Structures are given as structure tokens and as C-alpha cells.
Amino acid sequence: MTDQPLPPPVMWAQRSSIVFLTINLEDVKNPEIKFNKDSIYFKGTGGVEKKDYEVTIPLYKEIDPEQSKSFNKGR
């Protein structure tokens, strides 16, 4: 039996022209983050038990993937 990746804890905030998305997962090493016009994808291994996490978040309006940024603020 293979373990399915878990959805990570996600926090969302937005303003009229910006979206803030926080994936609250400890000690993630080399996360994979992809910005698409209509979704944001995350995959990584982390947390105390070093489990696999994955999520695709659909967006209501299109974004510009070229202008999108991600930050890994380890804790």
C-alpha cells in the first residue's frame, strides 16, 4: 500500500490586486511550487514526521505566473 500525499495546512488572504497564500508546514526541504494562470500547485516533504504533502489550489480569477513569487521562510 502506498501512502497518498496529505493536503498541507493553507492560509489565504487577498486584497483587490494581490493574493497571499501561506502553506504552514515546518522544515520543508526543496518545495515544488508552480504558478499557473488558474491554479497554484505545491508539493513537499516536511513536518515533524517528514510526510509528503501536495495540493493544487484552483483560483477564481487568472493570475500572471510570471509576476508571481514564492518565499520559503523556514521555521
C-alpha positions in Angstrom: 0.0 0.0 0.0 1.4 3.4 -0.9 0.6 6.5 1.2 -1.2 9.3 -0.6 0.3 12.8 0.0 -1.6 14.8 2.6 -3.0 18.3 2.0 -0.9 20.8 3.9 -2.4 23.5 6.2 -3.1 26.5 4.0 -4.0 30.1 5.0 -5.4 32.6 2.4 -5.7 36.4 2.4 -6.3 38.7 -0.5 -6.6 42.4 -1.5 -8.0 43.8 -4.7 -4.8 43.2 -6.6 -2.8 40.7 -4.6 -3.3 37.2 -3.1 -1.3 35.9 -0.1 -1.1 32.1 0.3 0.7 30.6 3.3 1.4 26.9 3.4 2.2 26.4 7.0 4.5 23.3 7.1 7.6 23.0 9.2 11.0 22.1 7.8 10.1 21.7 4.2 13.1 21.0 2.1 13.1 21.9 -1.7 9.4 22.6 -2.1 8.0 22.4 -5.6 5.7 25.4 -6.2 4.1 26.1 -9.6 2.1 29.1 -10.5 -0.4 28.5 -13.4 -2.9 31.0 -14.8 -5.8 29.4 -12.9 -4.1 27.5 -10.0 -1.2 27.2 -7.6 0.5 23.8 -7.0 2.6 22.8 -4.0 4.4 19.6 -3.3 6.9 18.9 -0.5 8.1 16.8 2.4 8.1 18.2 5.8 6.5 18.5 9.2 7.8 16.7 12.3 7.1 13.3 10.8 8.6 14.2 7.3 5.4 13.2 5.5 4.6 14.0 1.9 2.2 16.9 1.2 0.6 18.0 -2.0 -2.2 20.4 -3.0 -3.5 22.2 -6.2 -5.5 25.3 -5.3 -7.9 26.5 -8.0 -8.2 30.2 -8.4 -11.4 32.2 -9.2 -9.6 34.7 -11.5 -6.5 34.3 -13.6 -3.1 35.4 -12.3 0.1 36.2 -14.1 2.5 33.4 -13.4 5.5 35.5 -14.5 4.7 38.1 -11.8 4.0 35.5 -9.1 6.6 34.9 -6.3 7.2 32.4 -3.6 9.2 32.6 -0.4 10.4 29.8 1.8 10.7 31.2 5.4 11.9 28.1 7.2 11.0 27.8 10.9 
